């Protein structure tokens, strides 16, 4: 998710009419929907939103990526293959011209929304405008790349001039400010998913709008439950590579991850949220009695404590260095139940550019911290005794991470207190600029396989009044210049610039802008009802609902 300084691809996307599949409701499809068995997925925290142009968490993305297809989406495959972009509502991959600044595509014919309304090319323009009006958390991907998007976002224009959509031909043309190598990934975001023109320019998370896809989101009970119903207008194999769903999803938010874990272990729920952590105390029992329905998968994700570098005491480099060397990453890995691998670099393993050299300041992620030196640095900084509010989620083990973090800050000479925030409100809260959050837990898993996705979190253009993603308000010219240069690199050439990303990430670690403490694995944990071997975990969004089938 880019930024203004990132000079997004000046792209023109023209969408020509494809020969594509027709979506309509058939008697057989309706019967299939009515007969679909129900499976229960339990979540330790609710999605931030269930409106595609507002949601920006894995819980929300899991529901929206199969309910709100855009021009492009991701392959329905696990692992790295799941990061491959495929055509969805567009008939084919785009034609890219004008030095990488113009994209041209063709909309498939005869597409309809989940309410039966016909899809139009101009709905794409409207959907992107809606994301900007709703201040989607990654909206700098649009404003920093698409011509006229920033002017529309600020009210200086009535539409996005860089998007030209022809309803008669189905062609869509997108003009970018500059080449942006990951622009196709931006078009694959659920936030770029199409909704009908005229859909309210307000959050519809409690009554999600119509979309195109195998599923539709219904029966929302705020912060408690929702249903993933099979879309009767989505004919089987209507769009190549995007299968139809076979089960109804009963999504429920549990009171805590312990209950969530126990319910799946005891077969009173069917799937455990991949974005949550198994309760560590229950792992031995799971491994001994439910090993055939449990595994872990590596994901490209970092866990860190953000530091607000515009607020005392973390505007002081000495303080940031002190807290970095004082953290015992082994303790945090233990609190995770062994699902975290200790580390110190912002780019995780598996991402192009991840440094493999030594951490700064002599940090050994697998060794003891240097508490004595940290105490000395705090005294040297002049900020000893500074008050620090540690923002914390309320779910296990994230509460424990923050409790440990606060204890470290207190041990080395600061005065830290915990500020608990309800899980569903946590990220919107720390992303609200006027609240001036000093520090707290944060994590990020890849939206797409490009290091620029992670550096969105350190881009000055991600410092926004609400839904900001640069929680520490980092504004470093060296980072901005690197982002501007590297974001223009086409994805096909990404590996050729791996050393540039590595150098940038080593510099970022030396500044201690964020205290990265490790890299997470995701749990695959299901009930005995579920066909475990058939399951697909999408590397950005979690369970692929279209891959959920019952045994037998």
C-alpha positions, 0 to 999 in steps of 0.5 A, a space after each residue: 500500500 503505497 504513498 505519495 512519495 512513492 510516485 505510483 505508476 502513471 498507469 492507464 488501464 483500458 479494459 476491453 470486452 473479454 469473452 468471459 463467462 456469464 453469471 446468472 442464477 440458475 435453478 440448479 445454482 439456487 438449489 445448491 445454495 439452499 442445500 449447502 452445509 454450514 461450517 463455523 469459523 471462529 475468530 478471536 477478534 472481529 474484522 475492522 469492517 466488512 465493507 470492501 472499501 473500508 476493511 484492511 485486516 486479515 479477518 475482513 480480507 478473508 470475507 471480502 476477497 471472495 465476495 468482492 472481485 475486482 478486475 484482478 484477484 489472486 490464484 486460489 492456491 496456498 503458499 507463494 503460488 497464492 500471490 499470483 495475480 489472475 484476471 477476475 472481472 477483466 477478461 485478461 491481464 492488462 496491456 501496459 503502455 506509455 512506459 508503464 503508465 497506462 493500463 488497458 483491460 476489457 471487462 467480461 461480458 454479462 457480469 452481474 452483482 449478487 443482487 442481479 444488477 448488471 456490472 458496468 465498466 464505470 462501476 470500477 471508477 465509482 468503487 475506487 472513488 468510494 474507497 477514497 471517500 471512505 478513507 480506506 487505510 491503504 488509500 495512498 496506493 490510489 492517491 499516490 499512483 493514479 492521476 487525479 486520485 489525490 485531487 478527488 480525495 481532497 475534494 478538488 475534483 468531482 471524479 478521478 481524471 486518470 480513470 476512463 471507463 466506457 460502458 458501451 465497450 467495457 474498456 477501462 483505462 487507468 493513467 498513473 503518475 509514474 510507473 509502479 511495479 506493483 500496480 496490478 496488485 493494487 487492482 487485486 485488493 478487495 478494496 478495488 472490488 466492484 460495487 454498483 454505482 450509487 452504493 452509499 458513500 458511507 461504511 456499510 459494514 453492518 449491511 454490506 453492499 452487493 458484489 461479484 464473487 463466489 460468496 456474499 456477506 449477510 446477517 451481520 451482527 456487529 462485532 459478533 457474527 456474520 454469514 458467508 452465503 453462496 452467491 446464487 448468481 455466481 455460476 460454477 466456474 463462471 470465471 476461470 480459476 475462481 471456483 464456486 463455494 460449497 459451504 455456508 460460512 457461519 463466522 463467529 467472534 469468540 470471547 478469547 482465543 482460549 475459547 476459540 482454540 477449545 471449540 475447534 479442539 472439541 469439534 464445536 467449531 470447524 476452523 480456527 482463524 489463521 490470523 490468531 494464535 493458538 493458546 500456548 497451554 493447549 498446544 501439547 494437547 492439540 499435537 498429541 490428540 489432533 495432530 492430523 488436523 493441525 499444522 503451521 505454515 510460514 507466512 511473510 509477516 512481522 511482529 513489532 512494537 511501533 515507536 512514535 518518533 514525533 513524541 517523547 521519549 521516542 523522538 530520541 535516537 538513544 531511547 530507541 536504541 536502548 529499548 531495542 537492545 533491552 528486549 528479550 525476543 526469546 521471551 516473546 517467542 515463548 509467550 507466542 507458544 513457539 509460533 514466533 521466530 525471533 528477529 530484528 529486521 522489518 522485512 521478514 524472511 521470504 520477502 525479497 530484500 530480507 537482510 541475513 546479516 547481523 542485527 544492529 547494536 550487537 543484538 542477538 535475537 536468540 540471545 540475552 538482551 543488554 539491559 545494563 547498556 540500555 539503562 545507561 543509554 536511558 540516563 544518557 538520553 535525558 529522558 529517564 522517568 518519561 511516561 509512556 502509554 503502551 497501547 495493547 489489544 485485549 486478546 491472548 497473547 498480544 496482551 502478554 506481549 504488551 505487558 512484557 514490553 511495558 515491564 522492559 520499559 520500566 526496568 530500564 528507567 521509563 515509566 510505562 503503563 498499559 492502555 488496553 483497547 478493544 480488539 475490534 477498535 485497536 488498529 483504527 485507534 493507533 491509526 488516529 493521528 490526534 491521539 498521539 499513541 506513543 507505542 504499542 503492538 503492531 504486525 503486518 503480513 504481506 498484501 502482495 509479494 513486494 517489499 514496498 508493501 511493508 515500507 508503506 508502514 514507514 512512508 510519510 504519506 501513510 501518516 493520515 488523520 484516520 486509518 493511518 498505517 505509519 503508526 510511528 509517524 516516521 518521516 525519513 528522507 532517505 526512506 522516502 527517496 528509496 521508496 520512490 526509486 524502488 517502487 517503480 521497479 516492475 515485479 518481474 525485475 524485483 530480484 535484481 534490486 534485492 540488494 537495494 531493499 536489503 540496504 534500506 532495511 538495514 538502515 531502517 533497523 539502525 534507526 530503531 524506528 520500530 522494534 521488530 521482535 519476530 516473524 509469525 507462523 499461521 495455524 491451520 487447525 480444523 475440526 474432524 468434519 473438514 477435509 484438511 488436505 483440500 484446504 487452501 490458505 491464501 497468503 494475505 487473507 487466510 482461509 480460502 472459503 472456496 476450498 472448504 469441504 466436508 469429509 466424505 
